[in-house]
Each structure stands twice: as C-alpha cells, then as structure tokens.
Amino acid sequence: MRFRHLPLLLRILAILLLTIGLARPQEGREEVRDVRQGIAIEMVVDRSGSMGQELYYEGHQFNRLEVVKKIFKEFVLGNEKDLKGRPNDLIGMVTFARYADTVCPLTLSHGALDRFIENIRIVTRKNEDGTAIGDGLALAAARLKTAEDRLKKGNAAPSSETSDHSLLSQPADSAADKDYRIKSKVIILLTDGQNNAGKRSPEEAARLAREWGIKVYAIGIGGRESFVTLQTPLGAYRVPGGPGVDEATLKAIAEETGGSYWLAESADKLHSIYKEIDKMEKTEIESVRYMDYAEKFSPFALSALLLLCSEQWLLSTLFRRIP
C-alpha cells in the first residue's frame, strides 16, 4: 500500500521523457568551410596502353596509371603530411586514349571522386588505344569554359554513370553554390607519350585554353624513352617500348597558356610536382559557417518506453486491483 502510487509516478516520468524526446534534442558542432571562392581544376590523364608500364611507389611496383591515381587523390584529399588537399576547389577529371571522355564533372563533393578514379582503367582494346592529347585537352578546356553557367544552374551531384552531358555537380553545401565564385581555371595534363590520335592537335587545344583564360600545367611521366620489363627464365630484362614523352609539345602547351612543364621520371618526382602546384595555386576565400547536428532524442524515447512497460507490468502483477 505504501508504494501504490509507484505506477502513477512511472507514468508521469514516461510522459516527461516523451515530451523531451518530442522536443527533438540535438547536439550541434559548428564547422567552418571555405566554399565562397576557389579554383576550378580539370585533371587530364592519359590511359593509353603505355601507361601500363611499371613504376615504383612507396616500395611497391604499380603501373604508371595506378601511381598517377594514388598521388592525385592525395593532392585532392590530402595525405596528413605535406599535401593538405583542395577542399575548396572544383575538381573534375578527363581521361583519354584514342578518344577523350569526361570521367567526373567538376564538383566540390570530393568524396565522390574516389569512386570515379577507381573505375579508370588502361585501355585493353587495340582499336581504342592511342594518345589523343589534343582532344583530351580541348574537352577539359570546354568543361572549364562552361563552369560558371553550370554552377548557376546547380546541376545534381554526379552519378556512377556520368556522361559528357553532365558537366558540373552541385557542391556539398547547397546554400553556398549560389555565392561560389571561380577565381581561376587550371588544367593538369599528364601523359607519357606523343599525340598520335584525335581530331585536334595539342597546339590547337592550347590556343583554345589560352583564349578562355585557362592555364595548363603539363607533366610528362616516365622518361624521354619508354621501356618495358620482360620476365624470362634468365631474369628480368628492360627492352625499348617505343617513344617516350614528347617534351617539346608539352612545353609549348604550357608556354602558350602561361603554365609550367615538368618531367616526372619517378613517383617521388611526381609527388614533388603536385606539392609545387599546390603552393602555386592558392585559394583566398571567405568563410561559410554551418552546424553539423546529431539527433539525441532516442535515449529519452527508449527510457519512456521502458517506464511504460514497467508500469503495465506492475499494474498486472503486484498492484493489480480486484473489483
């Protein structure tokens, strides 16, 4: 009899907890993200058959394309060492062999880049092999030229089957895309061969980029001569694999657009080139503040449910009333 009011007390506590839960308590964490102004960067990557030649990276042997992909991801996302990433820049990617293709449209949502980059493969069909430097460069320049218009339209984020008609994805912060301004436009062109396919010459594409105010940083990967390692019963031998980097053309492209040219004969050299580009292309922007909320109503709702169950159990057993 002394505890006959216990079920009522449990009911009152349950109602109080449900009231708190319905108030939807949240824990907020303030973040500052610089998304007002940045640099639009198009990565143009050669995926022709010659990019399958080996290259050592961090003590392991990969093909050239895999090394390029790994270091590019560090350039964009950061590596917690000497590359801080480019979180405030629009990043897109174009690949080329005999034909050029848009792999990822310009986007601020860099988390999606990893999926697109992993899907890049060296061409396996002979009729698709080649090195269309001019077409790849011209396609990237066209994407950058229309970047502002696409940004104003606010296209949806890219899907896993992005086509050339999808040019620009919506930034992660939908409120910021309306105010986002492109400070400058840059193409990072990376190839290990010489132009031997495509409709446009590299010189024509460079003139287009210059007219549209786009700077090209050209990187030749490998060396002036190409070699392939063959495994034989007598050991591994390096044999000539054809002409290497066309340095004269890449230098001409860089000079035409006000950019720079580098020769990356190793993965370490390519890494240092990206560090240099990272320092050269700085972004000065305003800050946008936003809150990242975590819902905290679940413990209150679960506690109220437990109290209501306890009340019903007590009313059905110890505090059962007999008419």
C-alpha positions in Angstrom: 0.0 0.0 0.0 2.9 2.4 0.7 4.0 2.1 -3.0 0.5 2.2 -4.5 1.4 5.5 -6.3 4.5 4.0 -8.0 2.7 3.1 -11.3 1.4 6.7 -11.5 4.9 8.1 -10.9 6.3 5.9 -13.6 3.5 7.2 -16.0 4.4 10.8 -15.1 8.1 10.2 -15.7 7.4 8.5 -19.0 5.3 11.4 -20.2 8.1 13.8 -19.2 10.6 11.8 -21.1 8.4 11.6 -24.2 7.9 15.4 -24.0 11.6 15.9 -24.0 12.0 13.4 -26.9 9.3 15.2 -28.9 11.2 18.4 -28.4 13.9 16.8 -30.6 17.1 17.5 -28.6 20.2 17.8 -30.8 23.9 18.2 -30.3 25.5 20.6 -32.7 29.1 21.0 -33.8 30.0 24.2 -35.6 32.1 23.9 -38.7 33.8 26.5 -40.9 34.0 25.5 -44.6 35.6 27.9 -47.2 33.4 27.5 -50.2 32.8 31.0 -51.4 35.6 31.2 -53.9 38.1 28.7 -55.3 40.0 27.3 -58.3 38.4 25.0 -60.9 40.9 22.2 -61.7 40.5 19.7 -64.5 42.8 16.7 -64.3 43.5 15.3 -67.8 45.0 11.8 -67.6 46.4 9.5 -70.3 45.1 5.9 -70.0 46.7 4.5 -73.2 48.5 1.2 -73.2 51.9 2.7 -72.5 50.6 3.8 -69.0 50.7 0.1 -68.1 54.5 0.3 -67.7 55.8 -0.3 -64.2 56.6 2.5 -61.7 57.7 2.1 -58.1 55.7 3.9 -55.4 56.4 3.6 -51.6 58.4 0.5 -52.1 55.8 -1.3 -54.3 55.6 -1.8 -58.0 52.5 -0.4 -59.8 51.7 0.6 -63.3 52.0 4.3 -64.2 48.3 4.9 -64.2 47.8 3.5 -60.7 50.6 5.7 -59.3 49.0 8.7 -61.0 45.7 7.9 -59.5 47.1 7.5 -56.0 49.1 10.7 -56.0 46.2 12.7 -57.5 43.9 11.5 -54.7 46.5 12.7 -52.2 46.6 16.1 -54.0 42.8 16.5 -53.8 42.0 14.8 -50.4 45.3 15.4 -48.6 47.7 12.9 -47.0 48.1 14.3 -43.5 51.8 15.0 -44.4 52.9 17.5 -47.0 49.6 17.8 -49.0 46.7 19.4 -47.3 44.2 18.7 -50.0 42.0 21.1 -52.1 38.6 21.0 -50.2 37.5 24.4 -51.6 38.2 23.8 -55.3 36.1 22.5 -58.0 37.7 19.3 -59.2 36.9 17.4 -62.4 38.6 14.6 -64.5 39.0 13.8 -68.1 40.8 10.7 -69.5 42.0 10.0 -73.0 43.5 7.2 -75.1 42.3 7.3 -78.7 39.2 9.0 -77.5 38.7 11.6 -74.7 36.0 11.2 -72.1 34.7 13.0 -69.0 35.1 10.7 -66.1 33.9 13.1 -63.4 32.3 16.5 -63.8 33.5 19.5 -61.8 32.4 19.1 -58.2 33.1 20.2 -54.7 31.9 16.9 -53.3 35.3 15.3 -53.4 34.1 12.2 -51.6 32.6 11.1 -54.9 35.9 11.4 -56.7 37.4 8.3 -55.2 34.7 6.1 -56.8 35.2 7.6 -60.2 39.0 7.5 -60.0 39.0 3.8 -59.1 37.0 3.0 -62.2 39.7 4.4 -64.5 41.4 1.5 -66.3 44.1 1.2 -69.0 42.5 0.5 -72.4 42.6 -3.1 -73.4 41.1 -3.0 -77.0 43.6 -2.2 -79.7 41.1 -0.1 -81.6 40.7 2.2 -78.6 44.5 2.6 -77.9 46.2 5.8 -78.8 47.2 9.1 -77.4 44.8 11.9 -78.2 46.4 14.7 -76.2 44.7 17.4 -78.2 41.2 16.0 -77.8 41.6 15.5 -74.0 43.0 19.0 -73.5 40.2 20.5 -75.6 37.5 18.6 -73.8 38.8 19.7 -70.4 39.0 23.3 -71.6 35.4 23.2 -72.8 34.3 21.9 -69.4 36.1 24.7 -67.6 34.7 27.3 -70.0 31.1 26.5 -69.2 31.8 26.0 -65.4 30.1 29.3 -64.3 26.9 28.6 -66.3 26.6 25.1 -64.9 27.3 26.3 -61.4 24.5 28.8 -61.6 22.1 26.1 -62.8 23.1 23.9 -59.9 23.2 20.5 -61.6 22.6 17.5 -59.4 25.5 15.6 -58.0 27.2 13.1 -60.3 26.1 9.5 -60.5 28.2 6.5 -61.1 27.3 6.7 -64.8 28.2 10.3 -65.5 28.1 11.2 -69.2 29.7 14.0 -71.1 26.4 15.9 -70.9 26.7 16.2 -67.1 29.3 18.8 -66.7 29.1 20.2 -63.2 27.7 18.7 -60.0 26.2 20.6 -57.2 28.6 21.4 -54.3 28.1 19.7 -50.9 26.7 22.9 -49.3 23.7 23.8 -51.4 23.4 27.2 -49.9 27.0 28.0 -50.9 26.8 27.2 -54.6 24.8 30.3 -55.3 27.6 32.5 -54.0 30.6 30.4 -55.2 33.0 32.2 -57.5 35.7 30.6 -59.6 38.9 32.5 -59.0 40.9 30.8 -61.8 40.8 27.8 -64.1 43.6 25.2 -64.3 44.2 22.0 -66.3 46.8 19.5 -65.1 47.7 17.4 -68.1 49.6 14.2 -67.5 50.8 11.9 -70.3 53.7 9.6 -71.1 53.5 9.6 -74.8 53.1 11.6 -78.0 50.0 12.8 -79.7 49.0 10.2 -82.4 45.2 10.3 -82.5 42.2 12.6 -82.2 40.7 15.4 -84.2 42.5 18.3 -82.6 46.2 18.9 -82.3 47.7 19.8 -78.9 48.7 23.2 -80.3 45.1 23.9 -81.3 43.8 22.8 -77.9 46.4 25.0 -76.2 45.2 28.1 -78.2 41.6 27.4 -77.1 42.7 27.2 -73.5 44.6 30.5 -73.8 41.6 32.2 -75.3 39.4 31.0 -72.5 41.8 32.1 -69.8 42.8 28.6 -68.7 46.3 27.8 -67.5 47.8 24.3 -68.3 50.3 22.6 -66.1 51.8 19.8 -68.2 53.5 16.7 -66.7 55.4 14.1 -68.7 55.5 10.9 -66.7 58.2 8.3 -67.4 61.1 9.5 -69.4 62.2 10.5 -72.9 62.4 6.9 -73.8 60.0 4.1 -73.0 61.0 0.7 -71.6 59.1 -2.5 -70.8 60.4 -5.1 -68.3 60.1 -8.7 -69.6 60.4 -11.6 -67.3 62.4 -14.5 -68.8 63.9 -17.8 -67.5 67.2 -15.9 -67.4 65.8 -13.0 -65.4 64.2 -9.6 -66.0 65.2 -7.5 -68.9 64.3 -4.0 -70.0 63.6 -3.5 -73.6 62.6 -0.4 -75.5 58.9 0.2 -75.6 58.6 3.0 -78.1 59.0 6.8 -78.0 58.6 8.4 -74.6 57.3 11.8 -73.6 57.0 14.5 -76.2 58.6 17.2 -74.1 58.7 19.8 -76.9 54.9 19.6 -77.3 54.2 19.7 -73.6 56.5 22.7 -73.1 54.8 24.5 -76.0 51.3 23.9 -74.4 52.5 25.2 -71.0 54.1 28.3 -72.5 51.1 29.0 -74.7 48.8 29.1 -71.7 51.1 30.6 -69.1 51.6 27.4 -67.2 54.6 25.2 -66.5 56.0 21.9 -67.6 57.7 19.1 -65.6 59.2 15.7 -66.3 58.3 13.1 -63.7 60.7 10.2 -64.1 59.6 8.7 -60.8 56.7 8.6 -58.3 58.7 10.8 -55.9 59.2 13.4 -58.6 55.5 13.4 -59.5 54.7 13.9 -55.8 57.0 16.9 -55.5 55.4 18.4 -58.7 52.0 18.2 -57.1 53.4 19.9 -54.0 54.7 22.7 -56.2 51.4 23.1 -58.0 49.7 23.1 -54.6 51.8 26.0 -53.5 51.4 27.9 -56.8 47.6 27.7 -56.8 46.5 29.2 -53.6 42.8 30.0 -52.8 41.8 33.1 -51.0 38.2 32.9 -49.9 35.5 33.9 -47.4 34.2 31.6 -44.7 30.8 30.0 -44.5 29.7 28.7 -41.1 27.3 25.8 -40.6 26.2 23.4 -37.9 26.5 19.7 -38.1 23.7 18.2 -35.9 23.4 14.8 -34.2 19.9 13.7 -33.0 19.7 12.9 -29.3 16.0 12.0 -28.8 16.5 8.2 -28.9 17.6 7.7 -25.2 14.6 9.7 -24.0 12.1 7.8 -26.1 13.6 4.4 -25.2 13.5 5.3 -21.5 9.9 6.4 -21.7 9.0 3.1 -23.4 10.8 1.1 -20.6 8.9 3.1 -17.9 5.5 2.5 -19.6 6.3 -1.2 -19.9 7.3 -1.3 -16.2 4.0 0.5 -15.2 1.9 -2.0 -17.1 3.8 -4.9 -15.6 3.3 -3.6 -12.1 -0.4 -3.0 -12.7 -0.8 -6.5 -13.9 1.1 -8.2 -11.0 1.9 -6.5 -7.6 -0.5 -3.6 -7.9 -3.3 -5.5 -9.6 -6.8 -4.3 -8.5 -9.6 -6.7 -7.6 -13.0 -5.2 -8.1 
